[in-house]
């Protein structure tokens, strides 16, 4: 199936039209309206500097049900020690910048381009994109960010500068999301790291059917904060 090249005002095609590699379309822009429509339909941008915007909907899709979160023994011990202060939405642009800057095995450069950083910062200002941060004193040492729609959280990227910082932040986030009624965390593609948390692969058809129902629910927009007195159950 040929991949569609988007004109300035063209809508994204259906995710079911993706090619064998999950590529749905090429081009377009990262306006908030387009990004939100894409996420609501199971599509996300993923490309590198020097390339046009590439829109993806992989099959299978990696997902985590918050109630199935698995926390390993050593991480549980770390969480009980509370080595970090975990916060929501206090430093979104620093988190996405750190995710872009961190070195990753097998990658040259980053897919979180400056254009992407600006686009998700706009989504954050609109109340749809959120950051979770691990702090040690005044130092930001880990975190992650993603997009919230309905009862779905779409995870984008995470970083850690100290041991377990992003893992601790992730556990705090997922357990808080469960309390808020979020039913699905979209992890996009398989990684061993996410599989250890209990994430698993779904066929695209199952993922899309679940997503399209859950994004019809009200979205918790605005600046997030943890519930008063919240601590992970470990």
N, C-alpha and C positions, 0 to 999 in steps of 0.2 A: 504494500500500500504506500503510495507516495506521501511524503510529509509536506504539510501545507506551509507555505511562506506567508506570513501575516502582513497585510497592508496596515497603514496607520490606524484605521478605524475598524478593522476586522475583528470579529470575535474568535476566541479559541475554538477549535473543533472539539468534538466529544472525545473524552479520554479513551474510549473504545477504539478510536481510529489510530492509536499509537502504533508505531512500527514494532518490530521484534525486539528492539532495544528499549522500548518504552518512550521513544521520542514522539511527541504529539505535534509540535509545530516549531517554527523558527521565526524569530523577529518579533515585532510588536514593541511594547514598552512596559514599564513597571509602574504605571499609574495605580493608585490604591484600588480604584474600581476594578481594574483588570486583575490585580493580584487577588483580591477577595473573591472574584468570580472564579478564578482558577482554583484556589484552595477549596471552595465550595464544591467543585467538580473533580476533586482529586488530582489536580495538576499543579506542579510547582516549577519554578525556574531554576536551572542548574547549568552554568556555563562558566567560561574563563575569560579573562581580559583578552581582547583582540578578536573574540567571536561574537556573532549575533546572539541574542537571547535564545536559549534553547529550553523548551517546555517539555516536561516529562510526566509520565504516569506509568511507573514500572509495574510489571506483573511477574512474580507475586509482589505483594506489598507488605512491608514489615510493620506490625502494629503491636501495641501493648494495651491490654485492658487493665486499668488502674487496680482493680480488685485482685489481679493476678501478679502484681509486683512481687518479685523475689529479691530479698535482701540477704546476701551471704553473711556468714558468721563473722568474718573479719570486719565487714562494713558495719554490721550491727554494733560491734564493739566501738568502732570509730564514732558512730552516731551518738552513742551513749556518752562518750567523752566530750562531745560538743566542742570540737576544736575550732569551729568557724561560726560566725554569725551569718545566718542565711536571711536574705532580704529579697523582696520582690519590687521590681520596677523603680529602683532608685538610681540606676546608672545604665540605662539601656544602651546608649551609644558606646560606652566603654566596653560593654560585654560583646557587642557585635564586632567592634574593632579588635578586641583580643581574640575572638574566634577567627577572624580573618588573618591575624598576624602569627598565630601559633604554628609551629612546624609540625607536619604530620607525616608519618611513614608512608612512602610510596607516592607522595604528592609533591609536585614542583609548583610553587605559588599557591594561589587560593582561588576558589570559585566565588568567594564573598567579595566581589569587586566593589570599588567605591560607589558605583551606580547601585548595586544591591544594598550597600549600607545605607545610602540615602533613602532608598525606597522603603526599607523596613523601618527606618527612623520615622518616616511619614506615617506608616501604619501604626507605629507606637503612639504617635501624637494623636491619631484618630481613635486610639483605645483598643486596637486589635492585636498588636504585637507586644510581647511581654518578655522581661528578662528575670532570671533568677540568679542571685549573686551570692557567692561565698566570700566573706570578708574575714581577714585576720587583722584586727585593729582597723587602721585606715587603709589597709592594702587589699585591693581586689585580687583574689588568688584563684578564682574559678567561677564558672557559671555556664549558663545556657540561655538560648532565646528561642522563641517560636511564635506561632500565630494561633489565636483562639477564635473559633467560630462555633456557635451553638454549644453542643456538648462534646466538642472535639478540640484537642490541642495538637497542633501540627509542629512537632519539634524540628528545628533547623540545624543548630550546631551547638557544640559545647567546647569548653577549654578548661584546662587546669594547669596551674603553675606550682601547686604543692600537692602532696599525696591525697587522693580521694576527694579533692575539693569539688570537682564537678559531679562526682557520684553522690556526695552528701546533698548537694543542691538538687539533684534529680530526684532523690528520695523524698525530700521535703516537698518538692513540687507535685509529684505524682500523688502522694497521700493527701495533700491539700486539694488537688483537683478532684479526687474521689469524694471528699467531703462536700464539694460544690456540685456534685452530680455529673461531672464530666465522665463519659463512658468509654472514650477511645483516645489513645495517644498515637498519632501517626508518626512512625519512625522512618518512613520512606523506604529505605533499602536495608538489607541484612548487614549487620555487623556482629561479631562475636560479643563485643562489649554490651550491646543492647540485648542480645539473646540471654546473657547471664542475668539480666533483670527480669526475664520472663517474656520478653517480646518474641513474637512468632510471625511466620509468613502466612498471609491470606491470599487466595486468588484475587485478582483485581475485581472480578465481578462481585464477590462477597464484600470486599472493602467498599466499593462504590455504593452498593445497596445500603450498607450500614451508614456510611458517611452522609449520603443524601437525606436519610431520615434524621440523623442527629443534628445536621446544620440548620434544620428548620426550627430547632429549639432556640429560646432566647440566648443571646450572647452576653457574657459578663464583660461589658466594655469598661474602659476607663483605666485608671491606675489601680493595680492590684496590691493587696497587702494580705499577709497571712491572718487567719482568724485569731482573735485575742486568745492567748494562752496555748496556741497550737504547738504541738511537738510531734514528730513522727512516732508512730507506734512500732517500736523495735524491741 
